């Protein structure tokens, strides 16, 4: 798990995870998987940002690329 956790949560992790209907998700195993995934994503993004900055890429541009990347994710289970 990430070394920079706050209150046992991964960076960026909400205090409560919610299901699509708004109910609080209380499956400990699911929360653990989400937490581990976020910690891995955070570490990878941090490393990529550091590489970009060391290669003299604009930090703001790289952050925008990451935002765009997240925005381009597709939900293959979308029921809509």
N, C-alpha and C positions, 0 to 999 in steps of 0.2 A: 504494500500500500504506500501511498505518497507520504513523504515525510512532512509535508506542510498542511496537515489536516487541522481543521478547526472543530473542536468538540466531537472528534471521531468521524467527521464527515470529510469527504473529498472537497478540494477547491471547487467552488461554484455549486456545490450540492445544496438543494433546498432543505429547509428544516423538515418538511414533510413531502413525500411523493404522493401524487394524486392520480387516481384512475381517470379515464375519460369522462366518467359521470360526476367527477368532483369528489368522490369518496376517497378517504385516505387509504393508501396501500399499506397494508401491515404484514406482508409476507417477508419475514426476515431474510430468507434466502434471496428473494428478488432484490431487496434493498442492498444486500451485500454485493450482488453482481453489478448493480448500477453503480455503487460506490467504487468498486474495483475498476470498472470501465472508465469512469470519470477520472480516476487517479491516473490511469494509463494515458488517456487522451491529454490530460493536463501536462504530464511529463513529456510526451511526444511534441506537443505544441510549444512548450517552453524551449525544448532543445532546438526545434526548427526556427523559432524566433531568434534565439541566440546565434544560430548559424547565419540567418539572414542579416542580422545587424553586423556581425563580424565581416560579412562579405559586402558591407556598405549598401545594403538595400534599405530603403525607407521603412522605418518601423511602422508608421501609420499605414503605408501601402500593404505591408505584409499582414498587419492585423485585419485590414479590409479583405484581403484574399482569404484569410481564415473565416471571417464572417460570411463571405460569399460561398465558401466551401460548405459551411454548415447549412446555409440557405438552400444549397443545391441537393441536399440529401433527400432521397425518396423513401416514402413509407410503403413497402411492398404489401403491407397488411391493411392498407387503408380500406375501410368498409364503406366509404362514401362514394 
